[in-house]
Amino acid sequence: MVNSIQISGVQYTYPGSDHPALVLDEMTIQEGQICWLSGLNGAGKTTLCRLLAGLIPHFFRGQLSGGIQVHGQDTTQLALADVSGLVGFIMDDPFDQLTRATYTVRGEIAFGLQNIGLPPDEIHERIEETMGQLGIAALAERLPTSLSGGEQQRVAIASIFARRPNVLVMDEATSQLDPQGCEDIFDLVTRFKEMGKTILMVESKPDNISQVADRLLVLQDGHLIANGPVKDVLGSGVYEQAGLSLPSYPSLARGLQAKAVAVEKLPVTLEEARVMVERLRHASH
Amino acid sequence: MPAIELDGIVYTYPSGTRALQGVSLSIEDREAIAIVGQNGAGKTTLVKMANGLLRPTQGMVRLYGQDIRNTSTARIARQIGFVFQNPRTQIFLSSVEDEVAFGPRNIGMSQAQIEQRMSYALELTGLTAHKASHPYDLTPSDRKLVTIASIIAMDQPVLILDEPTGGLDMAAAEAVVRIVEGYRDVGRTVITVTHDMDFVARCFERVVVMNQGRVVADGRTAEVFSQHELLTGTHLEPTAISLLAAECGLPKTLLTVEDMVDYLTT
């Protein structure tokens, strides 16, 4: 596999602060993986997202040292417009994302595609395809700012997905979506992965993300304290020691262990949880 | 007496979108009720009827038995606290302390009352250490908690929370659970609009499911959330534990980790 993201010796401090928000000795992510980035408030998740998206150092100045390579290119040396061709960044609040320069959802999605100089036929094709995938075709002629929070979030996601960047960074991008909307996004993210894209997601819905993620990265006080397969990191105890709440199935195993029930392996998927429960019921009969 | 009665509410936005198509709902005093449904189902529009931010095109809203047709939104706000989905819509002052004191001051509380309510609200939301901070210097999660604190400080009998856990990190989401439980314990009516099914399963005894501007289910949370076809048919999802229960042939009314641990160990 090829390295999609390579970070070494990075330290970043926001302007006016005397404490680094991020201190990363080494972080490698291979392409074609879904990575779940977790950590408590202030752990550095959004700072890492901004760094990968080039907003640090191009928008947030501060003090930055170390190297950040995305697909072999040093993003600190590229213009922000070029970084955005490599990395699509979806923020938690669509208010921060929508351009408010267009009058329709169709125009909003077209905006980024026109800016990267795609021909009109391809723009049209990508818009129709993405609106269909995200269930927003019926909103095509609506004013983006007149939509509900969840609908605006879908439009913001569509405008980035349509650009098909190599790396997608999603910072709580499903926060305002209904459960079906979240499932649509996770399906789409999985399809992106199958296309060889790399996805880094900060997610507050551990039950959803734990089902699709390949790797789990845990940040604590700006330091990366875990980077490995989801099951390994959840099973290691590092995640809980960082003060994070487990997804439902591993949490169920921990709850049973607390009641002196022997559980061999921490289940992550529904199937693994089903096997655990069936074994327990079989053993008790 | 019910805290809020909505009777045959129809609402059409100026754009022509008919968001509510004849909704009737009675919410008892001291009840904890969640309203769920897909994006655009009419949930937020419905709760805005209750606090007078929107007025029905047809139908009647009663607050503690009084028709509020001619009651100003400011007067309704003395009885109903409303926390908006997006903190940007709510926050406008330059310190957490000023933001939280603003509401109590506006409804005429004495300085001593303001201090007492502010202290309670900051403690309940875990923001005491941030009271001198600018709200926009806080993390998005803490900013959301500021909006909740600023409403709790007003001490109204009814609290409406629009997507209170949306976009929060796990610690802040746990804080919201504590806030709802604490507010229920002191005898307040709590209404939430949410997509967070685990939050509902943990904190709310009654749930209303909306779809395309109508109420399609209304009942005890365990009963409603065990109807998986109803939920998926309205673009909602059963909780992970209820899905597991269904896979294992166990009662689908098991909704939370605690429910399942108790079931398997007793």
Boltz contact constraints between the chains, C-beta under 6 A:
constraints:
  - contact:
      token1: [A, 40]
      token2: [B, 171]
      max_distance: 6.0
  - contact:
      token1: [A, 41]
      token2: [B, 139]
      max_distance: 6.0
  - contact:
      token1: [A, 41]
      token2: [B, 141]
      max_distance: 6.0
  - contact:
      token1: [A, 41]
      token2: [B, 169]
      max_distance: 6.0
  - contact:
      token1: [A, 41]
      token2: [B, 171]
      max_distance: 6.0
  - contact:
      token1: [A, 92]
      token2: [B, 167]
      max_distance: 6.0
  - contact:
      token1: [A, 148]
      token2: [B, 39]
      max_distance: 6.0
  - contact:
      token1: [A, 148]
      token2: [B, 40]
      max_distance: 6.0
  - contact:
      token1: [A, 149]
      token2: [B, 85]
      max_distance: 6.0
  - contact:
      token1: [A, 150]
      token2: [B, 39]
      max_distance: 6.0
  - contact:
      token1: [A, 151]
      token2: [B, 39]
      max_distance: 6.0
  - contact:
      token1: [A, 172]
      token2: [B, 167]
      max_distance: 6.0
  - contact:
      token1: [A, 175]
      token2: [B, 166]
      max_distance: 6.0
  - contact:
      token1: [A, 175]
      token2: [B, 167]
      max_distance: 6.0
  - contact:
      token1: [A, 176]
      token2: [B, 166]
      max_distance: 6.0
  - contact:
      token1: [A, 178]
      token2: [B, 38]
      max_distance: 6.0
  - contact:
      token1: [A, 178]
      token2: [B, 39]
      max_distance: 6.0
  - contact:
      token1: [A, 178]
      token2: [B, 195]
      max_distance: 6.0
  - contact:
      token1: [A, 178]
      token2: [B, 235]
      max_distance: 6.0
  - contact:
      token1: [A, 179]
      token2: [B, 195]
      max_distance: 6.0
  - contact:
      token1: [A, 179]
      token2: [B, 236]
      max_distance: 6.0
  - contact:
      token1: [A, 179]
      token2: [B, 237]
      max_distance: 6.0
  - contact:
      token1: [A, 180]
      token2: [B, 235]
      max_distance: 6.0
  - contact:
      token1: [A, 207]
      token2: [B, 240]
      max_distance: 6.0
  - contact:
      token1: [A, 244]
      token2: [B, 170]
      max_distance: 6.0
  - contact:
      token1: [A, 245]
      token2: [B, 170]
      max_distance: 6.0
  - contact:
      token1: [A, 248]
      token2: [B, 240]
      max_distance: 6.0
  - contact:
      token1: [A, 248]
      token2: [B, 241]
      max_distance: 6.0
  - contact:
      token1: [A, 248]
      token2: [B, 257]
      max_distance: 6.0
  - contact:
      token1: [A, 251]
      token2: [B, 257]
      max_distance: 6.0
  - contact:
      token1: [A, 252]
      token2: [B, 257]
      max_distance: 6.0
  - contact:
      token1: [A, 252]
      token2: [B, 260]
      max_distance: 6.0
  - contact:
      token1: [A, 255]
      token2: [B, 257]
      max_distance: 6.0
  - contact:
      token1: [A, 255]
      token2: [B, 261]
      max_distance: 6.0
  - contact:
      token1: [A, 256]
      token2: [B, 261]
      max_distance: 6.0
  - contact:
      token1: [A, 259]
      token2: [B, 265]
      max_distance: 6.0
  - contact:
      token1: [A, 273]
      token2: [B, 244]
      max_distance: 6.0
  - contact:
      token1: [A, 274]
      token2: [B, 247]
      max_distance: 6.0
  - contact:
      token1: [A, 274]
      token2: [B, 248]
      max_distance: 6.0
  - contact:
      token1: [A, 277]
      token2: [B, 248]
      max_distance: 6.0
  - contact:
      token1: [A, 280]
      token2: [B, 264]
      max_distance: 6.0
